[in-house]
Amino acid sequence: MEYRSLGRTNIKVSAIGLGTMTFGEQNSEAEGHQQLDHAFDQGVNLIDTAEMYAVPPRAETYGSTERIIGSWLKRSGLRDKIVLATKVAGPGAVLGVTHVRGGDNKLDRRNIVEAVEASLQRLQTDYIDIYQPHWPSRATNYFGRLGYQHAHGEQAVAVEETLGAMDELVRAGKIRHVGVSNETPWGIHQYLQLAQAGGQQRIVSIQNPYSLLNRTFEIGLAELAIREDVGLLAYSPLAFGVLSGKFLNGARPPGSRMVRWSRFARYTNEYADRATAAYADIAGKHGLNMAQMALAFVRQQPFVTSVLIGATTMEQLRTNLASTTVQLSQQVIQDIDAVHRAHPSPCP
C-alpha cells in the first residue's frame, strides 16, 4: 500500500481509503467488521464516514455507520493505527435529512459542537482525525447541480462561523484536523484565506466526487489542491458501481443501490452509458479489470491524496483493493482521454 501526506501535516494516509456509507443499510455490523478487518490487513488506514450515514439517509439508520465503526474500533483496539474521518451534515432541506437535530442542522457553532459530541460517542473514541462539513451551508453547485444561480439574500451560516467552531474543537482536542466536502473553488479559497488571516486551522483535504464519469474537479479545484497542498479524498470513484461494468447493456443487478433506490440516478443517463461502454472497451483492449482501471486512473492523479472505495461484498472489496497494484500505461491514459473528449463528464 502506498501512503501519502495529508495536507501539510505529518500524517500519512493510505492511497486507498475505505468508505463506509453502506454499513447499517446494505451491510450488517458483522459484514462491516469483516470489511474493516480485511481493509486494515491490506494496509488501509483511512476510514471515512459521516453522522448522516447509512445511505440513503433515514431516521431509522441515522448514525448507524458510525456505531458500527465504533464497535469495531473497540473490538480491534486499532484506534491509534487509524485515520478516522467523519462529517457534520449541512442544511437539512438539501438531502431531506430533517431528522438530524430536528432539521435545524445548520453549520453553526451549536450544531457542530453537538454533532462532534454525538459522533465521538457513537465512534467510541475521544478524537476525530479529520472533521468535515458534509456540504456547504450556502446554496451552490454540489451533488451534480449544474448552472450556478446565485441565491440573493440567503441566510446561510458564514464560513467564518463554521471554521471558527471547528478551530475551537481542534484546540479542545476533540478533532485533529479540518477538511471540507462537496466544496467549490470559492469555498476552498474562503477557508484558506480565513485560516491565514485569523491563525485558525488550515484545511487538510477536499472530499469531492471524482471518476472517469465526473472529472469536473480538474477545472479549478485540481490546481488549488496541488498549489495549496489540500489533496482530494475522491469519493464515488466507481460512480456508484457503474464503472465496474455491472450495469452495461441495460443490466440491473438485484440488490444494487441504483436498483433498490430510484433517488440514485446521478450516474444513469444515456451519455454515461455511452462513455461507460467506451471505457469498458479500453479495459478489454488492454486486458484490465474495468473497476481496477477506473480506480487506478483516480489514484494516479497528482491532486489525489486517497481514493475512497466502498463495497457491499467482500469480492468487490478485494477487487477494488487490488487496484493498488495497477499502474496505467501512457497508452491507456491516452485512450481514456480520447473518450473523455468525446464524452466529457457525463455525470457531474
N, C-alpha and C positions, 0 to 999 in steps of 0.2 A: 504494500500500500504506500502510495506517495502522500507526504504531508506538506501542507502549505501554511505560510504565515497568515494569521488572522489580523488583517489591517496592519497597524503599526504596533501591535502587541507582541509579546514573546510567546504567545500561544500558537501551537501548531495543530491544524485540523486535517483530518483525512480528506483526500481529494474526492472521495465518495462519502456522503453523509446519509443517514437513514431518516427519511420522512415517515411519519407515523400516523397520519390522519385516518387510516383505516382501522386503527386499534379502537375497539369499543363499538364498532358497527360491522364492518366486513370481517374483522379479525377479533377473536376472543382474547381474553387475557393470556391464556396458555399459548395461543398462537403468537401473540405479541412478544411474549417472553422468549419463545423459540427464535423469532426473527432477531431480537436483540442479542441473544446469545451468539447466534451464528455471525451476525454482522460484526460484533466485537471480536470474535475469534479470527475474522478475516481482516482485522486492522481498523475497522471503522471506529472512530472515537467521537464523531459529531452526531448528535441526536437532535432532531428538530421536531417541535410540537407547537401547540397553541392552546390557550384556555378554551377556545371555541370548539375544538375537536372533540368527538369524532365528526367526520363529514359524511353525508350532508348534516349541517348543524340542526340539532333538535334539542328541545329542553330535556328530553329523557336521557340523552347521551352527553350533555354538556359536561366537560371536564373529564370524561371517561378515559380519554387517551393519556392525559397527564397522570391519572390514578394508576393506569396500567404500567406506565414507565416508573412511577414512584414505587410500586410494589416490586418491580424488577430491580431497581437500584437498592432497595432494602435487602432483597434476597441475595443479590450478587455481591454486594459490598464493593462495587466498582465506581462509586461516585467520583473519587479523585482521579479516575482514569478517563472520565467522560467530559466532553464539552457539550453542555446542555443549553439548548436554545428554545425559548418559548416566546409567545406573543400575547399582547393585550388586544382585545377586539376593539375595532373602531366603531363609529356610529352605528347603532343597531338597525336602522332602517335599510342600510346598504344591502346586507345579505339576509335580512329578515331575522336577525338574532335578537329579537325583542325580549327573549328570555334571559339575556345576560344583564344582570344588575337592573332588572325591571325595564330594560330598554333604554336606560339613561346612561349607556356606556360610552360617554364621550372620552376623548383623550386628554382629560384634565387631571389635575393632581389627585383629587379624591378617587376617581376611578382607577387610575394607575396604581396608587398605593393599595387599594382594595384588591385589585387583580393580582398584584405581586404576592400579597399575603396569602391569597387563596391558592395560587399556583404553587407556592412553596409548600403549603400543607399537602396538596394533592401529590406533588412530586417527592414528598418526604425528604426534603433537603433544606439546607439553610441558606443556599445561594443559587443564583441562576447565572450562567456564564455569559449568555447573550440575550438581552431583552429587547423585543421589537414591537412597535406599533404594527398591528396586522395590516392595516390600510390607513391612509391619511384621514384626518378629520374633515378636511375640506373636500369639496366636490371637484374631482379632477379625473384624469384618464388612468384607470386601472380596471382589472378584471375584464379586459377585452373592449373597453369603451373606446370608440374612435370619434374624431371630430371634437376638438376641445370647445366647450361652451362655458364661458365664464359665468359663475353664479354671483351676480352683483348683490351685495347686501347680505350675503350668507353669514350666519353666526357660528362659524367654525372656531374651535379651540385653536389658539395660536401655537405655532411650532415652539415658540419661546416657553410656553407653559408645559408642553409635553416634554421637551428636553430638560427643562428645569426639574420636573418631578423625577425623571429617570436619573438625572445627575445626583439628586438628593438620595435616591435609593442606592446608587453606587457608593456614595460616601458613608451610607449606613451599613454597607457590606452585604446587602441583600441581592444586588446584581453586580456583576463584574464589568460588563461592557454593554454598550448600547448599539443596536443595529436598527435598520429600518426594513420595511417590506412593502411591496407594491407602490414604490415611490417613483417620482418623476425627477428630471434634472433640476427643476426649480426647487423641489423639496430637498434634494440632497444638498444643493447649494445653501439653502437656509440652515440646515443642521450644521454644516461645516462652518459657515460664517458665524453663527451664534456661538459655537464651541470655541472658535478662535478669539472672538471679541470678548466673551464672558468667562473664559477659563473653565468652561464646562466640558463634559465628556464628549470626546470626538467619536463619531460613529465608526464602527469597525467593519460593517458589512451591509450589503444591499440584498434582500431576498426578493427576487422578481422572477417571472416566468422566462424561460429561455429554452428553445429547442429548434430542431430543423423546421418546424412549422411556425415558429414565432421567434424571429431574430430582431425584433424591434429594439431590444436592448442595445444593439450595436449602434443605434442612431442617438448620439448624445451621451447616454449613460456609460457606454464602454470606455470612452475617453476619460470621463470622470473617475470611473473605477480604477483605471490604471494610474492616472496622474495623481490622484488623491489617496491611493492605497486603501480603497474601500471596495474590496472584491465582491463579486457576485456569488451568492448562495443560490444556485439555479434550481428553481422548482418546476415541476411538470416537464422534465427533460424528455419524457416519452409521450407528452401530450395526452395524458390520461390513458396510456396504453396503445394509442393509435399507431405510434411509431414502432411498436413491436410487430406490426403487420397483422394482428389478430382480427382486425375489422376489414381487411381487404376484401374486395369483391362482394360487399354487402353483408359479410358475416357479422353476426351479433351473438357472441358467446354468452350463454346464460350465466347470470351471476355477476357479469362485469358491471362496473359502475354506470357506464353510459346506457346500459340496457335497463338496469334497475331504476334509475332516476332520470327523468326527462330533463331536469334542470341542467345537466352536464352536456350542453350542446355546443360548447365553445370550440371543440375540436372536430365537429362533424358538419361539413359542408362540402359542396361539390369541388371547390378549389383545394380543400385539404385532401380529398380523396385522390385527386389527380396528382398532387405533389407527393403524397404517401406512396402511391403506386410507382412513381418515378424513383423515389428513394429506395423502394424495395428492389427495383431493377438494378440499382447501383450495388446494393448489398449482394445480390445474386451474382452480378458480373465479377465482383472481387472476392467472392467466397466468404462473405462476412455474415454473421448473425445480425439481422436488421436492428434489433434493440441495442446490441452492443455497439454497432456502428453509430447509432444516434447518440448514445451516451458518451462514446469516445470523442465525437465531434464537440460536444459541450465541454468535456473535461480538458480538451486541448486548447481551448480559447485562453488567451493571456489575461483576460479580465476575470476569469472564473476562479474563485477560491475553492468551492466544493460543489459537487453535483448531488442534489438531494433526490435519492431514489425512493420509491415506495413499491410495495408488493403486497399481494393478497395471498400468495402461495410461496412456499419455500423454493419451488422450482424457479419461479420468477426472480426471487431474491438472489439465488445462486447465479442465474444467468446475468443479472444486472451487475452483481459484484465482479463477475469475471471480466467485465468490460475494462477493468483497470489494466489488464494485460494487452489490450488492443491499442495499437498506435496506427492511426490512419496515414496512409501514404499521401504524397502531394497529388498524385493522380486521383485518388479518392476525393480529396478536398476539391480539386478542380471540377470533378463530376458533380459533387454536391452543390458547388457554387453555380454551376450551369442550370441546375434545377431551380435553385433559389432565384436566379434572374428571371426564369420563366414563370415561377410561382412564388413571388416574394411575400413571405409571412402571411399565409392564408388564415392563420388563427392567432391574431394579436391578443 
